Amino acid sequence: MYFARWKVWTIWIVTVLSLLIAAPNLVSEATLQTLPSYVPARQVSLGLDLQGGSHLLLQVDLATVERDRMANLVDSIRGDLRREQIAFTGIAQDGAQITLKLNDGVDPVKARRALENSDPDLNVAIAADGLVTLTLKPSAIIAKRNAALQQSIEIIRRRVDETGTKEPRIQQQGTDRILVQLPGVREPDRIKALIGTTAKLTFRMVNTDANPASRAPAGSEVLPSERGEQSPAYVVNKRVMVSGENLVDAQPSFQDGQPVVSFRFDSVGARRFGDATTENVGKPFAIVLDNKVISAPVIREPITGGRGIISGNFTTQSASDLSVLLRAGALPAPLKIIEERTVGPDLGADAIKAGLYSVLGGLVMIMIYMIVSYGTFGVFAVIALILNLVMTIAALSLLQATLTLPGIAGMLIAVGLAVDANILINERIREETKLGRSAIASIDSGFKRAFATIIDANLTTMIKMVLLYALGSGPIKGFAVTTTLGILTSMFTATVMVRYMIGLWYARNRPSKLPL
């Protein structure tokens, strides 16, 4: 029953800190903003099912990834074959394959070697008539698709983070889908626009000699204006002078009182941009976003500083959104929204109320049972249960974990496990008392004998929770986290705090018989 001074200080410090960290959950977020900076002001983040929000299921168009990869290979293959002096005609891309025709007299073995050296991911099939078909190897397709999916998830996360959404849940679902849950977002239209925009930015020269109304010449294409019918289409070169991949920053700003987007390139982009503007002074330079021309200003002078401005028919909001898109980077493939749900705040409030009632109802019934069954020792167990809940909430606040309905269920189960530990201890003490041992010996033996059983029971449960967290999805992980935190705190409250309270009680009363 003796506790060293450092143990007593530890118990009190942990208890007081838990109360301070958990306390902000009792006030509104607006109230927290008024507190001094040194006050711990973290609240438990509520999940989509508790505070409402938006649920989106996106599908990544992975076929586009393959087509873009093959499109990028056409020029390099053409250059490699010419460098090896291999004569060919009719090189063209059709979806996820490239075809070309070797001229008569060309050695097919030499051509195969040159094509395989051009890109090791290519499958090369050469027919007897010299027709060459190039496709990607299955392993390369899988690797490219996986990389595109992970890149899409990362870019979506960056875009959502820029909007200030708290605790978004963004994860892969299946082989080509991404689940996006945005707690607290009631009007998801702007978020959907930000997420769904590919944001592929390129800078290309305008072909001023071609007519947009007629067929585009070789090496060029006709692109519509971002303003729609208010502005004519443009004939732009397919060759990209500088791409958005070289952007390192983009910020909304104003020029002549109009919203614009200022941007900055990295060293490679700055050099390319400087060379392109130096060589084409006096010519229009198209700024293309997702195959639409935002603007096509005439280059007045070389721009060598790596900085520029995108002007267009922007509002303050659209300039800010475009800046977010450019900073986050371009999606490797288009996204399609295949499922959309909005959870109202009323439903979330009802879920919180129901979950709170279930936890409090269970706690009250447990309190009554413990006090009736064990008297004074039951009161100590009840105090430990309340502190167990407070410590669990404090841990969730400190970790900024997201609390969902399954998480509330996990807290309720953790309360039950904490009660089991107290029942084991009290029953052991009761058994020792019946055997005729003294009060102090019964308490000491009861705690020692129950401790091993409590450790075994909680350890096996924690192993199951670890497996659930490792293998489960979001709601299952939330259940595992709250249950695990509840188990860890119950180990402290049931075996340390209860023993400390009993020790204080025994030192003050020195009973000859325990009230069990």
C-alpha positions in Angstrom: 0.0 0.0 0.0 3.1 2.3 0.0 3.6 4.6 -3.0 6.9 6.3 -3.6 6.7 10.1 -3.9 7.5 10.0 -7.6 4.6 7.6 -8.2 2.2 9.9 -6.4 3.4 12.9 -8.4 3.0 10.8 -11.6 -0.6 9.9 -10.8 -1.6 13.4 -10.0 0.2 14.9 -13.0 -1.3 12.4 -15.4 -4.8 13.0 -13.9 -4.6 16.8 -14.0 -3.2 16.9 -17.6 -5.9 14.5 -18.8 -8.6 16.8 -17.3 -7.0 19.9 -18.9 -6.5 18.2 -22.3 -10.1 16.8 -22.4 -11.8 19.9 -21.1 -11.8 21.8 -24.5 -14.2 19.2 -25.8 -16.9 20.7 -23.5 -16.8 24.2 -25.2 -17.4 25.4 -28.7 -14.6 25.9 -31.3 -15.3 29.7 -31.3 -14.6 29.8 -27.5 -11.3 28.0 -28.0 -10.1 30.8 -30.3 -10.3 33.2 -27.4 -8.1 31.2 -25.0 -4.4 32.0 -24.5 -1.9 30.2 -26.7 -0.4 28.2 -23.8 -3.8 26.6 -23.0 -4.1 23.1 -24.6 -7.0 23.7 -27.0 -7.3 20.5 -29.1 -10.6 18.9 -29.6 -11.5 15.4 -30.8 -12.1 15.5 -34.5 -15.5 14.2 -35.4 -15.9 11.9 -38.4 -18.3 12.3 -41.3 -21.0 10.2 -39.6 -21.0 12.5 -36.5 -20.7 16.0 -37.9 -22.0 15.6 -41.4 -20.2 16.4 -44.6 -19.5 15.1 -48.1 -18.8 11.6 -49.4 -17.3 11.2 -52.8 -16.2 8.0 -54.7 -13.9 8.9 -57.6 -12.8 6.6 -60.5 -9.4 7.2 -62.1 -9.4 6.9 -65.9 -6.3 4.7 -66.0 -6.7 4.0 -69.7 -5.8 7.7 -70.3 -2.5 7.1 -68.5 -1.5 4.4 -71.0 -2.6 6.6 -74.0 -0.6 9.5 -72.7 2.4 7.3 -72.1 2.3 6.1 -75.7 1.7 9.6 -77.0 4.9 10.7 -75.3 6.8 7.9 -76.9 6.0 8.7 -80.5 8.5 11.5 -80.9 11.3 9.7 -79.1 10.7 6.5 -81.2 10.8 8.6 -84.4 14.1 10.2 -83.3 15.7 6.9 -82.2 14.9 5.2 -85.5 16.2 8.1 -87.6 19.4 8.1 -85.5 19.9 4.4 -86.2 19.2 5.1 -89.9 16.2 2.8 -90.0 13.7 3.8 -92.7 10.0 3.7 -91.8 6.7 5.3 -92.7 3.3 5.9 -91.2 4.1 6.1 -87.5 0.9 6.7 -85.7 -0.7 6.2 -82.2 -4.0 4.4 -81.8 -5.1 4.4 -78.2 -2.6 2.3 -76.2 -0.5 1.2 -79.1 1.8 2.6 -81.8 2.1 1.3 -85.3 4.6 2.0 -88.0 5.7 0.4 -91.3 9.4 -0.5 -91.9 10.6 0.2 -95.5 11.7 -2.6 -97.7 15.1 -3.9 -97.1 15.2 -2.8 -93.4 16.7 -5.5 -91.1 13.9 -6.4 -88.6 16.4 -7.5 -86.0 18.1 -4.2 -86.0 14.8 -2.4 -85.9 13.6 -4.5 -82.9 16.9 -3.8 -81.1 16.5 -0.1 -81.7 12.9 0.0 -80.5 13.6 -2.1 -77.4 16.5 0.2 -76.5 14.2 3.2 -77.0 12.1 2.1 -74.1 12.5 -1.2 -72.2 8.8 -1.2 -71.2 7.8 -1.7 -74.9 6.5 -5.0 -76.4 7.7 -5.0 -80.0 5.8 -7.2 -82.6 7.1 -7.1 -86.2 5.0 -8.8 -88.9 6.3 -10.4 -92.0 5.2 -7.4 -94.1 7.2 -5.0 -91.9 4.2 -3.7 -89.9 5.5 -2.9 -86.3 3.1 -2.8 -83.4 4.3 -1.4 -80.1 2.4 -1.9 -76.8 3.4 -1.6 -73.2 4.4 -4.7 -71.2 1.8 -5.9 -68.7 4.2 -5.3 -65.8 4.8 -1.7 -67.0 1.0 -1.2 -67.3 0.4 -2.3 -63.7 3.3 -0.2 -62.4 2.1 2.9 -64.4 -1.5 2.4 -63.1 -0.4 2.0 -59.5 1.8 5.0 -59.7 -1.0 7.1 -61.3 -3.4 6.0 -58.6 -1.0 6.9 -55.7 -0.1 10.2 -57.4 -3.8 11.1 -57.8 -4.4 10.4 -54.1 -1.5 12.6 -53.1 -2.6 15.5 -55.4 -6.2 15.3 -54.1 -4.9 15.4 -50.6 -2.9 18.5 -51.4 -5.8 20.2 -53.0 -8.2 19.4 -50.1 -5.6 20.5 -47.5 -5.3 23.9 -49.3 -9.1 24.5 -48.7 -8.7 24.2 -44.9 -10.9 21.1 -44.6 -10.1 19.4 -41.2 -9.4 15.7 -41.0 -10.3 14.6 -44.6 -10.2 10.9 -45.3 -8.7 10.1 -48.7 -7.8 6.5 -49.5 -7.6 4.0 -52.3 -10.6 1.7 -52.8 -10.2 -1.2 -55.2 -7.9 -1.0 -58.2 -9.0 2.3 -59.7 -11.1 4.2 -57.2 -10.5 6.8 -54.5 -12.7 7.4 -51.5 -12.9 11.0 -50.3 -14.8 11.9 -47.2 -14.8 15.6 -46.1 -16.3 16.1 -42.6 -18.0 19.5 -42.1 -18.3 20.3 -45.9 -21.9 21.0 -46.5 -21.7 22.5 -50.0 -19.2 20.3 -51.9 -19.5 21.9 -55.4 -16.3 23.9 -55.1 -14.4 21.0 -53.6 -15.7 18.7 -56.4 -14.5 21.3 -59.0 -11.0 21.4 -57.4 -10.7 17.6 -57.1 -12.1 16.8 -60.5 -10.0 19.3 -62.5 -7.0 17.7 -64.1 -5.1 21.0 -64.0 -2.6 20.1 -66.8 -0.9 23.4 -67.6 1.2 23.9 -70.7 2.8 26.8 -72.5 2.8 26.5 -76.3 3.3 28.8 -79.3 0.3 30.0 -81.3 0.4 29.1 -85.0 -0.6 32.5 -86.5 -0.4 31.3 -90.1 -3.2 28.7 -89.6 -7.0 29.4 -89.6 -8.9 27.9 -86.6 -11.9 27.3 -88.8 -10.0 24.9 -91.1 -8.0 21.8 -90.5 -4.9 22.2 -88.3 -1.6 21.7 -90.1 0.8 18.9 -89.1 2.3 19.4 -85.6 -0.6 21.7 -84.6 -4.1 21.4 -83.1 -7.1 23.6 -82.7 -8.0 24.3 -79.0 -11.0 26.2 -77.8 -10.8 29.3 -75.6 -11.6 29.0 -71.9 -14.1 31.8 -72.4 -16.2 29.7 -74.7 -18.0 31.5 -77.5 -16.9 34.9 -76.3 -13.4 34.3 -77.7 -12.3 32.4 -80.9 -10.4 29.2 -80.9 -6.6 29.0 -81.3 -4.3 26.9 -83.5 -1.4 26.0 -81.2 1.7 23.9 -81.7 1.6 20.4 -80.2 5.1 20.9 -78.9 5.1 22.0 -75.3 7.6 24.7 -74.6 7.2 24.6 -70.8 4.9 22.4 -68.7 3.2 22.9 -65.3 5.5 20.2 -63.9 8.2 22.9 -63.6 6.0 25.2 -61.5 7.1 25.7 -57.9 4.5 28.3 -56.8 1.4 30.0 -57.9 -0.5 32.7 -56.0 -3.6 34.9 -56.7 -2.8 38.6 -57.1 -4.1 41.7 -58.9 -2.8 43.5 -62.0 -4.5 46.7 -63.1 -7.3 46.0 -60.7 -8.0 42.6 -62.2 -7.5 39.2 -60.5 -4.6 37.3 -62.0 -2.4 34.3 -61.1 1.3 34.9 -60.6 3.6 31.9 -61.0 7.2 30.9 -60.5 9.2 28.2 -62.2 12.0 26.0 -60.9 15.5 26.4 -62.4 14.8 24.1 -65.4 11.4 25.7 -66.1 12.9 29.2 -65.8 15.6 28.4 -68.4 13.1 26.9 -70.8 10.6 29.8 -70.3 13.4 32.3 -70.9 14.6 30.5 -74.0 11.1 30.3 -75.4 10.3 33.9 -74.8 13.7 35.1 -76.1 13.3 33.2 -79.4 9.7 34.3 -80.0 9.5 38.0 -79.2 6.4 39.6 -80.9 4.6 36.2 -81.2 1.5 35.1 -79.2 2.2 32.5 -76.4 -0.8 30.3 -75.5 -1.3 29.3 -71.8 -3.3 26.1 -72.0 -5.1 24.5 -69.1 -6.7 21.1 -69.7 -6.8 21.6 -73.4 -8.4 25.1 -73.2 -6.6 28.3 -73.9 -6.8 30.6 -70.9 -5.1 33.4 -72.6 -2.7 34.0 -75.5 -0.6 37.2 -74.8 2.0 38.5 -77.2 5.5 38.2 -75.9 6.7 41.8 -75.6 10.2 41.0 -74.3 12.2 38.0 -73.0 11.1 36.8 -69.6 14.2 35.4 -68.0 13.4 35.6 -64.3 11.3 32.5 -64.2 8.3 34.4 -63.1 5.1 35.3 -65.0 1.4 36.2 -64.7 -1.6 34.3 -66.1 -4.4 36.7 -66.9 -7.8 35.8 -68.1 -11.5 36.2 -67.3 -10.9 35.5 -63.6 -12.9 36.3 -60.5 -11.1 36.5 -57.1 -12.4 33.0 -56.3 -11.4 31.4 -59.6 -7.9 33.0 -59.4 -7.6 31.5 -55.9 -8.8 28.1 -57.1 -6.5 28.0 -60.1 -3.6 28.9 -57.8 -4.5 25.9 -55.5 -4.7 23.6 -58.5 -1.3 24.7 -59.9 0.4 24.5 -56.5 -0.9 20.9 -55.9 0.1 19.7 -59.4 -1.7 18.1 -62.3 -3.6 14.9 -62.0 -2.0 12.1 -64.1 -5.5 11.1 -65.3 -9.1 12.5 -65.3 -11.4 11.6 -62.4 -15.0 10.7 -62.6 -17.4 11.0 -59.7 -19.4 7.8 -59.6 -20.9 8.2 -56.1 -21.8 11.2 -54.1 -23.5 11.6 -50.8 -24.0 14.4 -48.4 -24.6 13.7 -44.7 -26.6 16.5 -43.0 -25.5 18.0 -39.7 -28.9 16.9 -38.2 -28.1 13.3 -38.8 -24.6 13.8 -37.3 -26.1 15.5 -34.2 -28.5 12.7 -33.7 -25.6 10.2 -34.0 -23.6 12.1 -31.4 -26.6 12.2 -29.1 -27.3 8.5 -29.5 -23.7 7.6 -28.9 -23.4 9.9 -25.9 -26.6 8.4 -24.4 -25.3 4.9 -25.0 -21.9 5.6 -23.2 -23.5 7.5 -20.3 -26.3 5.0 -20.0 -23.9 2.1 -19.8 -21.7 4.0 -17.4 -24.5 4.8 -15.1 -25.7 1.1 -15.0 -22.1 0.0 -14.3 -21.7 2.6 -11.5 -24.9 1.4 -9.8 -23.8 -2.3 -10.1 -20.3 -1.6 -8.8 -21.5 0.5 -5.8 -24.2 -2.0 -4.8 -21.9 -5.0 -5.2 -18.7 -3.6 -3.6 -19.6 -0.6 -1.5 -16.7 1.7 -0.8 -14.4 -0.2 -3.2 -17.1 0.1 -5.8 -17.0 3.9 -5.4 -13.2 3.8 -6.1 -13.9 1.7 -9.2 -16.5 4.2 -10.4 -14.0 7.1 -10.0 -11.5 5.1 -12.0 -14.0 4.5 -14.7 -14.8 8.2 -15.1 -11.1 9.0 -15.2 -10.6 6.2 -17.8 -13.1 7.9 -20.1 -11.5 11.3 -19.5 -8.0 9.9 -20.3 -9.3 8.2 -23.5 -10.9 11.5 -24.7 -7.7 13.4 -23.8 -5.6 10.8 -25.8 -7.9 11.2 -28.8 -7.6 15.0 -28.6 -3.9 14.9 -28.2 -3.5 12.5 -31.2 -6.1 14.5 -33.2 -7.7 11.1 -34.0 -11.1 11.1 -35.8 -14.0 9.9 -33.7 -16.7 8.0 -35.6 -19.7 5.9 -34.5 -17.6 2.7 -34.4 -15.1 4.7 -32.3 -17.9 5.4 -29.7 -18.7 1.7 -29.7 -15.0 1.0 -29.0 -15.1 3.4 -26.0 -18.1 1.6 -24.6 -16.3 -1.8 -24.9 -13.2 -0.3 -23.3 -15.4 0.8 -20.3 -16.6 -2.8 -20.1 -13.1 -4.1 -20.1 -12.1 -1.6 -17.4 -15.0 -2.8 -15.2 -13.8 -6.4 -15.7 -10.4 -5.4 -14.3 -12.0 -3.8 -11.2 -14.4 -6.8 -10.7 -11.4 -9.2 -10.8 -9.5 -7.2 -8.2 -12.5 -6.8 -5.9 -13.4 -10.5 -6.1 -9.8 -11.6 -5.4 -9.8 -9.3 -2.3 -13.1 -10.7 -1.2 -11.8 -14.3 -1.6 -8.7 -13.5 0.5 -10.9 -11.9 3.2 -13.1 -15.0 3.4 -9.9 -17.1 3.9 -9.3 -15.1 7.1 -6.4 -12.9 6.1 -6.0 -9.4 7.5 -7.3 -6.4 5.6 -3.9 -5.3 4.4 -2.9 -8.8 3.3 -6.1 -9.3 1.5 -5.8 -6.1 -0.5 -2.1 -6.8 -1.4 -2.8 -10.4 -2.4 -5.9 -9.4 -4.3 -4.1 -6.9 -6.5 -1.1 -9.3 -7.1 -3.3 -12.3 -8.0 -5.6 -10.3 -10.3 -2.8 -8.4 -12.1 -1.6 -11.4 -14.2 -5.1 -12.2 -15.3 -5.8 -8.6 -16.2 -2.6 -8.4 -18.3 -3.4 -11.6 -20.1 -7.0 -10.5 -20.9 -6.1 -7.0 -22.1 -3.0 -8.2 -24.0 -5.1 -10.7 -26.1 -7.7 -8.0 -26.8 -5.0 -5.5 -27.8 -3.5 -8.0 -30.3 -6.9 -8.4 -31.9 -7.2 -4.6 -32.1 -3.8 -4.3 -33.7 -4.9 -6.8 -36.4 -8.2 -4.9 -36.9 -6.3 -1.7 -37.4 -3.8 -3.3 -39.8 -6.3 -5.1 -41.9 -9.5 -3.1 -41.5 -10.9 0.0 -43.3 -11.6 3.4 -41.8 -14.5 2.7 -39.4 -12.9 -0.5 -38.2 -9.6 1.4 -37.6 -11.5 3.9 -35.6 -13.0 1.2 -33.4 -9.6 -0.4 -32.9 -8.0 2.9 -31.9 -10.5 3.9 -29.3 -10.6 0.4 -27.9 -6.8 0.2 -27.6 -6.6 3.6 -26.0 -9.4 2.6 -23.5 -7.5 -0.6 -22.7 -4.2 1.3 -22.1 -5.9 3.9 -19.8 -7.8 1.2 -17.9 -4.6 -0.6 -17.1 -3.4 2.6 -15.4 -6.7 3.5 -13.7 -7.7 0.0 -12.5 -4.3 -1.2 -11.3 -2.6 2.0 -10.2 -5.2 4.7 -9.4 -7.6 2.3 -7.6 -4.8 0.9 -5.6 -3.6 4.4 -4.7 -7.2 5.4 -3.6 -7.5 2.3 -1.5 -4.1 2.9 0.0 -5.2 6.5 1.1 -8.5 5.1 2.4 -6.8 2.4 4.4 -4.1 4.7 5.8 -6.9 7.1 7.1 -9.4 4.5 8.5 -7.2 1.4 9.4 -10.2 -0.9 9.3 -10.0 -4.4 10.9 -12.5 -5.7 8.3 -12.9 -4.7 4.7 -16.4 -3.5 3.5 -16.8 -6.1 0.8 
